[in-house]
C-alpha cells in the first residue's frame, strides 16, 4: 500500500510531498519545503549517492526520524523522473509498520507522564476538584486527593457515604445554600457559593464552591462538577472589618453625642458664664463712678484688680471657645488670595502702626475655610508683635515652594524662644512668661497647632533667644491653585 510520495530534486532537496507523508514525519508543510530529505531519513545519501545509475523502481529499506525524535523503519521505492531537462527522484513510501509501535510506545509514555503531572498538580493545588450526582444527597463520585490536606478526610472517607457532604455542612448554611443552588439547574452557567464545612478536627472552614452542571443530549442533568477553595482567612478578615466598622459606628455615634454635649457646654460658657463676669465688671465701674474721689488709693487698686481679673477671665473664655471650635464647625471653603488675606489680617490684628510689616506680593491662592485660615495665622501675628522689645518691630510674611510643599513663613525680630521650649509652647496653658511681663492666656499657639493639624498641614519653628522667631506653615503643593 502506497502511504505517500515525496519529490526530491537532484540536490536531494524536498520540492513536494503528499499530505499522508506530511503527517508521517510530524512536521507541518512549511517546515518540509526547502529542507533536505536527509533531514527526515539520515541514511538516504548512501542509497542515492550514485544518482545517475539509479534504476527505476529500486526498492530499499530506510530509517525515518519523526519530529519527536522517534526512529522507525520505512519501506519505499525510488524512481527517476525527467522533466524539462530537470531530473527528480520520487520516493514512494510503501510500508511503515514499525512506526505505529514507536509512536504508540511514545504515546503511552506521554500519557503516563501526563497522569503523573495531573496527579502532582491536583495534590499540590489549593483547589479541590470533585464531581457528584446532581440530585438527592448529591453523592460524590470523584474528589481529588488534596481533599485530605483541606479537611483532614481521605478520599475513601469522603466517598464512603452518599450523604457525606450534606452531613458535614453547617446547619445554619444548609437552607440558604440549597435555595441558592436551585437556580443552578435553570442555567447553563457556573455559579459560586460560600458556606461552612466541618473538618475532621471538628472545626468549620469556609469554602468557595464553584459549580456547573453537565447535561446529556436531552438536556437532563447527569453530573455536577465543582471546585473548592478555602476562603476561611478571607472570611475572618471580612468579619474583622465588619466588627471594626461596627465599632467605628459606635465610636462615631459616641463622638457625635460628645460634640453635641460640647456644643451645649460652649453655649453655657459663652452665655451663662460670661454673664456674671459682665455683671461684676459693671458693678466695679459703678462703684468707681459713685465713689469717685472718695476711695483711698488701695481701695481703688482693689477695684482695678477686679476689673483686670474679669478682663482676663473673659479673654480666657474667648480663647477656650475658639479652641473648642477648631475643626468642629463645618466651615465652608473659599478661594483665598494669600497676599490680600495677609494684608487684611495684619491691619485688623496689629494696631501698632509703627510695626514694619512686609508681605510677599506674589503669593498664590488656595481653597480653604477663611475662618480656619484666620485661626492659623492670627495668633502667630499677634505674638510676633507682642513678644517684641525692639524699637523697630519687624514682621515678614513670605511664601515659597520647596519640594512638594508650599511653605508660608512668619518671621519677627522679637525676643525669641529657647529651643528646649519649642515643644512646650504649643501645649495648652503653657506660658514662658508671667502675666505681668506679657499679657495672654497660654492658649493661642495651641489653637494654631490644632487648626494646622485639622487642615492636614504641618507646623515648624526656628527660634533662639534674642534672635527672633520664624514659624513655618507647610501645605501640600497640590492645594495651591496658582
C-alpha positions in Angstrom: 0.0 0.0 0.0 1.3 3.4 -1.0 1.3 5.6 2.1 2.7 8.8 0.5 5.1 10.2 -2.0 7.9 12.7 -1.6 9.5 14.5 -4.6 13.2 15.5 -4.5 15.4 17.5 -6.8 18.8 16.4 -8.0 20.3 18.0 -4.8 18.0 15.7 -2.7 16.0 18.8 -1.6 12.3 18.3 -1.0 10.2 20.1 -3.6 6.9 18.5 -3.0 5.1 15.9 -0.8 1.6 14.4 -0.2 -0.5 15.0 2.9 0.0 11.5 4.3 3.7 11.9 4.0 3.5 15.2 5.9 1.6 13.5 8.7 4.1 10.6 8.8 7.1 12.6 10.0 5.1 15.0 12.2 6.2 18.3 10.7 3.9 20.9 9.1 4.1 21.6 5.3 6.1 24.8 5.7 8.8 23.0 7.6 9.3 20.5 4.8 9.7 22.7 1.9 13.3 23.7 1.0 14.7 21.1 3.5 16.7 18.0 2.6 15.3 14.5 2.6 18.3 13.5 4.7 16.8 15.6 7.5 13.9 13.0 7.5 15.9 9.9 6.5 19.5 10.3 7.7 20.9 7.3 5.7 19.3 8.2 2.4 22.5 9.7 1.0 24.1 6.3 1.0 21.3 4.8 -1.0 21.2 7.6 -3.6 24.8 8.5 -3.9 25.1 7.2 -7.4 22.1 9.2 -8.7 22.8 8.7 -12.4 22.8 4.9 -12.1 19.6 4.7 -10.1 17.2 2.2 -11.7 13.5 2.9 -11.9 11.6 1.1 -9.1 14.6 0.4 -6.9 13.4 -1.0 -3.6 15.0 -0.1 -0.3 14.6 0.0 3.4 15.4 3.2 5.3 15.3 4.6 8.8 13.0 7.6 9.2 13.1 10.1 12.0 9.9 11.5 13.5 9.8 15.2 14.7 9.5 13.9 18.3 12.8 12.1 17.8 11.3 8.6 17.4 13.2 6.4 14.8 11.2 4.0 12.6 11.7 1.8 9.5 10.2 2.7 6.2 10.0 0.6 3.0 9.9 2.5 -0.2 10.7 2.5 -3.9 12.8 5.2 -5.7 12.0 6.4 -9.2 13.7 8.9 -11.6 11.6 11.5 -13.4 12.9 13.7 -16.2 11.0 17.0 -16.7 12.3 19.8 -19.0 15.9 18.6 -18.7 15.4 18.6 -14.9 15.9 15.4 -13.0 13.8 14.5 -9.9 13.5 11.5 -7.6 10.2 10.2 -6.4 10.2 8.4 -3.1 7.0 6.2 -2.8 6.7 5.1 0.8 5.1 1.6 0.9 5.2 0.3 4.4 5.7 1.9 7.9 4.5 -0.9 10.0 7.1 -0.3 12.7 6.2 3.4 13.2 2.9 2.5 14.8 4.7 0.7 17.6 7.2 3.5 18.1 4.6 6.3 18.2 2.2 4.1 20.3 5.0 3.5 22.8 5.8 7.2 22.9 2.1 7.9 23.4 1.9 5.5 26.3 4.9 7.2 27.8 3.3 10.7 27.3 0.1 9.5 28.8 1.9 8.1 31.8 3.8 11.3 32.3 0.6 13.3 31.9 -1.1 11.3 34.6 1.8 11.9 36.9 1.7 15.6 36.2 -2.0 15.7 36.7 -1.7 13.8 40.0 1.0 16.2 41.1 -1.0 19.3 40.2 -4.1 18.0 42.0 -2.2 17.1 45.1 -0.2 20.4 45.2 -3.0 22.7 44.2 -5.1 24.5 46.9 -8.2 23.9 44.7 -10.1 20.6 45.3 -11.9 19.2 42.2 -14.9 16.9 42.6 -17.9 15.6 40.8 -21.3 14.4 42.3 -24.7 13.3 41.4 -27.0 16.3 40.8 -29.9 15.1 42.9 -30.8 13.5 46.3 -27.9 13.7 48.7 -25.5 15.0 46.0 -23.5 11.8 46.4 -19.8 12.4 45.5 -18.5 10.3 42.7 -14.9 11.7 42.5 -12.8 14.0 44.6 -9.2 14.9 44.2 -6.6 13.6 46.7 -5.8 17.1 48.2 -9.2 16.9 50.0 -7.2 15.4 52.9 -5.0 18.5 53.2 -8.0 20.7 53.2 -10.4 18.9 55.5 -8.4 16.0 57.1 -10.7 13.4 55.5 -9.2 10.9 53.0 -10.7 10.3 49.6 -12.0 6.9 50.8 -13.8 8.5 53.8 -15.3 11.2 51.7 -16.6 8.7 49.1 -17.8 6.1 51.6 -21.1 7.6 52.5 -23.7 9.0 50.0 -24.6 11.9 52.4 -21.1 12.7 53.5 -21.1 16.2 52.0 -24.6 17.1 53.3 -23.9 15.8 56.8 -20.9 18.0 57.2 -22.5 21.3 56.1 -23.0 23.9 58.8 -26.7 23.7 60.0 -27.0 27.5 59.6 -25.9 27.3 56.0 -28.0 24.4 54.6 -31.3 26.0 53.8 -29.7 29.1 52.3 -27.3 27.0 50.2 -29.9 24.7 48.8 -32.2 27.6 47.9 -29.3 29.3 46.1 -28.3 26.1 44.3 -31.8 25.6 42.9 -31.1 28.4 40.5 -28.1 26.4 39.1 -30.5 23.9 37.4 -32.1 26.7 35.4 -28.9 27.9 33.8 -26.1 26.5 31.8 -23.6 28.8 33.5 -21.4 28.1 36.5 -22.3 29.6 39.9 -20.3 30.2 43.1 -21.4 29.6 46.6 -19.9 30.2 50.0 -20.6 28.0 53.1 -19.0 26.3 56.1 -17.8 22.7 56.1 -17.0 20.5 59.1 -13.5 19.1 59.1 -12.1 16.0 60.8 -10.9 18.2 63.7 -14.5 19.3 64.4 -13.7 22.8 63.2 -15.5 24.6 60.4 -13.8 26.1 57.4 -15.3 28.5 54.9 -15.2 27.2 51.3 -15.9 28.9 47.9 -17.6 26.2 45.8 -17.8 26.9 42.0 -20.4 24.6 40.5 -21.5 23.7 37.0 -24.0 21.0 35.8 -23.3 18.7 32.9 -26.3 17.5 30.8 -27.0 14.7 28.4 -28.2 15.1 24.8 -31.7 15.6 26.0 -30.7 18.4 28.5 -31.1 16.2 31.6 -28.6 16.9 34.4 -26.3 13.9 34.7 -23.3 15.2 36.6 -22.3 18.2 38.8 -18.7 19.3 38.7 -17.2 21.7 41.3 -14.1 23.4 42.5 -13.4 24.0 46.2 -11.2 26.8 47.6 -10.5 27.5 51.3 -11.6 31.1 52.0 -11.5 30.9 55.8 -8.9 33.6 56.1 -10.8 35.9 53.8 -14.0 35.4 55.9 -12.1 36.1 59.1 -10.8 39.3 57.6 -14.3 40.3 56.5 -15.6 39.6 60.0 -12.8 41.7 61.5 -13.5 44.5 59.1 -17.2 44.3 59.8 -16.5 44.3 63.6 -14.2 47.3 63.1 -16.8 49.2 61.1 -19.4 48.5 63.8 -17.0 49.7 66.4 -16.3 52.8 64.4 -20.0 53.5 64.0 -20.4 53.2 67.8 -17.5 55.5 68.4 -18.8 57.9 65.8 -22.2 57.9 67.5 -20.5 58.5 70.8 -18.4 61.3 69.3 -21.5 62.9 67.8 -23.1 62.8 71.2 -20.0 64.2 72.8 -19.9 67.0 70.2 -23.5 67.8 70.9 -22.7 68.0 74.7 -19.7 70.1 73.9 -21.9 72.5 71.8 -24.3 72.8 74.7 -21.3 73.4 77.1 -20.0 76.0 74.7 -23.4 77.7 74.8 -23.4 77.7 78.6 -19.9 79.1 78.8 -20.4 81.8 76.2 -23.7 83.0 77.7 -24.3 81.9 81.3 -20.6 82.1 82.4 -19.8 85.4 80.8 -23.0 87.0 82.0 -21.9 87.2 85.7 -18.4 88.4 84.6 -20.0 91.2 82.8 -22.1 92.0 85.9 -19.0 92.1 88.1 -17.3 94.4 85.6 -20.4 96.7 85.6 -20.6 96.8 89.4 -16.9 97.7 89.5 -17.5 100.6 87.1 -20.5 101.8 89.0 -18.5 101.7 92.3 -15.7 103.7 90.7 -18.1 106.2 89.4 -20.2 106.5 92.6 -17.2 106.7 94.9 -15.0 108.8 92.6 -12.7 110.9 94.8 -13.8 109.1 98.0 -11.8 105.9 97.7 -8.4 105.6 99.0 -5.6 104.5 96.7 -5.5 101.0 98.0 -9.3 100.6 97.6 -9.1 101.9 94.0 -6.4 99.3 93.3 -8.8 96.6 94.6 -11.5 97.7 92.2 -9.0 97.9 89.3 -7.7 94.5 90.2 -11.2 93.0 90.0 -11.7 94.7 86.6 -8.4 93.2 85.3 -9.4 89.7 86.7 -12.7 90.0 84.9 -11.0 91.0 81.7 -8.5 88.1 81.9 -11.4 85.7 82.6 -13.3 86.9 79.6 -10.1 86.5 77.4 -9.6 83.0 78.7 -13.2 82.1 78.0 -13.0 83.5 74.5 -9.7 81.6 73.8 -11.2 78.3 75.2 -14.3 78.8 73.0 -12.1 79.4 70.0 -10.0 76.3 70.7 -13.2 74.2 71.0 -14.5 75.4 67.7 -11.3 74.4 65.7 -12.2 71.5 63.4 -15.7 71.2 64.9 -17.6 73.6 62.8 -18.4 72.8 59.2 -16.8 75.9 57.8 -17.3 76.4 54.0 -14.2 76.8 51.8 -13.4 79.7 49.6 -10.7 80.6 47.1 -8.4 83.0 49.0 -5.6 85.1 47.6 -2.9 84.8 50.3 -1.3 88.1 49.7 -4.6 90.0 50.1 -5.6 87.8 53.0 -2.4 88.8 55.0 -2.8 92.5 54.1 -6.3 92.5 55.6 -5.4 90.2 58.6 -2.4 92.3 59.7 -4.4 95.5 59.6 -7.1 94.0 61.8 -4.8 92.2 64.3 -1.8 94.6 64.6 -2.9 98.1 65.7 0.5 99.5 66.2 1.2 101.4 63.0 4.9 101.6 63.8 5.4 97.9 63.1 7.2 97.3 59.8 5.3 94.6 58.0 6.5 93.1 54.7 4.2 90.7 52.8 5.2 88.9 49.6 3.2 90.2 46.7 3.3 87.1 44.5 1.8 84.6 46.9 -0.7 82.2 45.3 -4.4 81.4 46.0 -5.7 78.4 47.9 -9.1 77.0 48.6 -9.7 76.8 52.4 -12.0 78.0 55.1 -11.2 81.6 55.8 -12.2 81.0 59.5 -9.7 78.2 59.9 -7.0 80.1 58.0 -7.5 83.0 60.4 -7.2 80.7 63.3 -3.8 79.5 62.0 -2.2 82.9 61.4 -4.0 85.4 63.8 -2.2 84.3 66.9 1.2 84.0 65.1 0.9 87.6 64.0 -0.3 88.8 67.5 2.6 87.0 69.2 5.1 88.4 66.7 4.1 91.9 67.8 3.5 91.2 71.5 6.7 89.3 72.4 9.0 92.0 70.9 11.1 94.6 72.7 12.7 96.1 69.6 12.3 99.8 69.0 11.7 99.0 65.4 9.4 95.9 65.3 9.5 93.9 62.1 7.3 91.1 60.7 8.0 89.4 57.4 5.4 87.1 55.7 6.9 85.1 52.9 5.8 82.1 50.7 7.9 79.7 48.6 7.9 76.3 47.0 10.1 73.6 48.5 9.9 70.0 47.1 6.2 69.1 47.2 5.1 71.8 49.6 4.2 75.4 49.6 5.6 77.0 52.8 4.5 80.2 54.4 6.9 81.7 57.0 6.1 84.3 59.7 9.3 85.9 60.8 9.8 88.5 63.6 12.7 90.3 65.4 11.3 89.6 68.8 12.6 88.1 72.0 12.9 84.6 70.5 12.4 81.2 72.2 14.9 78.8 73.6 15.0 75.5 71.7 14.2 73.5 74.8 10.8 75.2 75.0 9.8 74.7 71.3 7.5 71.8 72.0 6.2 73.2 75.2 4.8 76.4 73.8 2.2 74.5 71.7 0.7 72.9 74.8 -2.4 74.2 76.4 -1.9 76.9 79.2 1.9 76.7 78.8 3.4 80.1 79.3 7.1 81.1 79.4 6.5 84.4 81.0 4.3 85.8 83.8 1.1 87.8 83.2 2.9 90.9 84.5 5.5 90.6 81.7 3.3 89.7 78.8 -0.5 89.5 78.6 -2.1 86.3 77.4 -3.8 83.1 78.3 -1.4 80.4 77.0 -3.9 79.1 74.5 -3.0 81.0 71.3 -0.4 78.6 69.9 -2.4 75.6 70.9 -5.2 77.0 68.7 -2.7 77.4 65.9 -1.4 73.9 66.1 -4.9 72.4 66.3 -6.0 74.4 63.3 -2.9 73.3 61.3 -3.5 69.7 62.1 -7.2 70.0 61.1 -6.0 71.1 57.7 -3.5 68.3 57.4 -0.7 70.8 57.2 2.4 70.9 59.3 3.9 73.5 61.7 7.6 74.1 62.5 9.6 76.7 64.4 13.0 78.2 64.1 14.0 80.4 67.0 16.7 81.3 69.5 16.7 83.8 72.4 17.2 87.5 71.2 17.3 86.3 67.6 13.6 86.5 66.8 11.3 83.6 65.7 10.2 82.1 62.4 7.1 79.9 62.2 6.8 77.7 59.1 3.4 76.5 57.9 3.7 73.8 55.2 0.8 72.8 52.9 0.8 70.3 50.0 1.7 71.9 46.7 -1.4 70.3 45.0 -3.6 72.5 47.2 -2.1 75.6 45.7 -4.3 77.0 42.8 -1.8 79.2 41.1 
